[in-house]
Every structure is written in structure tokens, then in C-alpha cells.
């Protein structure tokens, strides 16, 4: 593909040229990754705050939150391509010197997000109890899970719009504006949850309602920023059915990739639910901590998406390779640092989430295994982000489905042979999940070693 020519009509707030990032990759990665890290941790902090607040209501409530959170994140995160795909497409258009086309592509993603959010939210609310029942939790946990999921479904449209608008801004290499929205949203979430759960007496329903309000405010703020940017350019604000349809079709490979990834997470929670309420409650908190760490490492993946898309859009293959090597270095050492931090507090954190000593013991062991696997996770997220930024969605879909197929026998063996002791059973489950991450690393590494993903130009 012929290298695209850069237009002279670049707005004042355009990101740095790809060549700048190639010359100073550490600085470019830090400029994008640090605000992205602080933004990304807001979502797992929502769940961590919910877990800490709900956990003191009782073990059944915390177990119910675990089931509802897994279902809710699936309902929203299967559409994560709205952020990832939009970032890649917008970055490529900018790298090719076409900022107006970049905004038009971003707005198509926002309209698509709104439509998908309305449908997904309605279906999740209507089938909240059957969805939660699939996990096989106890009757008490199921009631709390249904309540939380049904209320949270109201906020799914806002979640998806938030994904799309964040993707647009990341494509413009603006990770600071989403940081402001996340900071305000997280602060509001904690205040609302504390007030609605305890003084207002709404219990787990108050936790769900507070998070919905906070997320809706975040989505509205970022949408306003994107629309204001669009008004200063030649980008059309009205939806174009053909372009929106193309955006949906273009996101299908990433949707398949995400479905396979979420299936692995859901099946892991399904196995935890079969172990009993104590392992399930501990697994919920451990999985939330994993989400916190994953979003932290995903900041490097976001830098990878933006920098890879921009450099390939400008035709700079060598610069893309060089930046990838630097980001892998960051991913490995980032994982090491996070693992050491979790290791240092794996006996302290459980007391923040539950007064139940059995849940605390099981959680401490799960966190220990989680800490050991963080360097692997760091490499996985970087490689995933680089390939997404390159628009290598079809290969990512094939890779993730293959990894899921390899992981299924491991999970089934854990469910069939798990010991009766809750601590030992959860430890075995988390070792199997670490194996899943290792499978992902091998598959992504084999793809990244080839040249087939290094496609240059605006499309």
C-alpha cells in the first residue's frame, strides 16, 4: 500500500506527528499511557468501591455482586470494539493527514454505540434473572444479583457511548480529557454509593443506582467534547446509515475476539460459582482486582493502539516495530511492579472487602497467584493493543477463539476435580486462569513475529 501524503490542513490541537513518537518512543508512550492509566483504573475502581461497600452488607450480597458484575461487564464489554476499533481508525486517518475524516469515522462509532446500547440495555433488564441464574449461585445470591443487574442495565447505553467517545479522543492522542471525566465520575460514584446504600437504605440497589448516575454523567461530558470538536470541522453530525453499517461490519472481528475473551471470564466465574458461596465471593474480589490491574496495563495497550495506527497510517513500518519493542519492555516491567505490589498487600487487602475469615483466606491465596502472573499479563496487553492499532482484527478473532478452545478442558478439569477445601479450590482455579493468560501470550507473540499485520495507509 502506498504511503499516504500528509495534509497541510492539520488543526492546532492535532497530536504529534508519528515521526516524533518514533524518535522519542518512551516520551510518546508515557504521554499517552499515564493519563490513560489513570482513566482506565476508574472502571475497576467503580467495582472495587462497589465490592467494598456491598461486602459489608453480607457474603450473599457480595456473591450476588460477583455474578451481576460478570454479566454486566459482558453486556457492555463485548462492544469494546467501539473504543478499540474507533481509536485505530481515527489514528490511521490522522496519520494519513485526514483529521476531518477521522472525526466523521469517530461520530459513526458514537451513533453505533447509542443504538447498540439501547438494545443491549433493554435485553439485559428484561432477562436479568435468567442471565444471573446461568451462574448457578445460591438462591440468596441470585436475588441480589438480579436486583443489581436490572438497575445497572439502565446505564448500558451510557457505557457504550462512553466507550466510543473515549475511543475518538484516544485516536486524537488525547488521553487527558477522559482522565478528567473519570476523576469526576469516580468521585461521584463513591459519594452516591455511600449515601444510597446506607443512609438511604437501598442496599445493593443503591450501589447499582449510584454507579449508573456516575457513568451517565461521564458519557454526557465526553459526548459534549466530541461534538464541540466536530462542529469546528467539516464532520457531519447526523448519522449516515451506510457509514454506520460499515463501522458495525468493520467491528465484527473485534466483537468475536471480545466475545471469546468474555466467554473465558464468564466460564471461570461459572466454575467459581460451582465451588460455593465462599469461593465465589473471594473470586469476585480477586477478579475485580485483576480488572484493576488489567486496566492499568491496558494503558500501554492504548498507547500501542494510537501510536501503531498513526505510524502505519503514515507508512512508517520501521517506526512501528521500534515502538512495539519499547512498549513490550514497558509491559514486562509494568507487570513486574504490579505483581510485587499485590504480593506485598495480598494479606492486607482481603480485610477491606469482607469480615468473613473464610473469604479472606481464600482471597489471599487467589491474590498471591494473581501477583505471580502479572508480568505475563503485561506482555499480553501490549501485544493485543499493538495488533488492534494495526487493524489486525481478523487475526485477533482467530487467535482468541483458539485460546478459548485450549482453555476449556483446563476449566472443566478444575470443576470436576476441585478439592472440597475452599482455599485450595480457588487457588487451583486461579492457576488455571494464569495458564489462560500464558496461552494468549504465546498466540499473540506468534502473530506479532510476522509481517502480515504491518499494513500501511489510511485504510
Buried (B, 14 or more C-beta within 10 A) or exposed (E): EEBBEBEEEBEEEBBBBBEEBBEEBEEBBBBBBBBBBBBBBBBBBBBBBBBBBBBBBBBBBBBBBBBBBBBBBBBBBBBBBBBBBBBBBBBBBBBBBBBBBBBBBBBBBBBBBBBBBEEBBBBBBEBBBEBBBBBBBBEBBBBBBBBBBBBBBBBBBBBBBBBBBBBBBBBBBBBBBBBBBBBBBBEBBBEBBBEBBBEBEBBBBBBBBBBBBBBBBBBBBBBEBBBEBBEEBEBBEEBBEEBBEBBBEBBBBBBBBBBBBBBBBBBBBBBBBBBBBBBBBBBBBBBBBBBBBBBBBBBBBBBBBBBBBBBBBBBBBEBBBBBBEBBBBBBBEBBEBBBEEBBEBBBEBBEBBBEBEBBBBBBBBBBBBBBBBBBBBBBBBBBBBBBBBBBBBEBBBBBBBBBBEBBEEBBEEBBEEBEEEBBBBBBBBBBBBBBBBBBBBEBBEEBBEEEEBBBBBBB
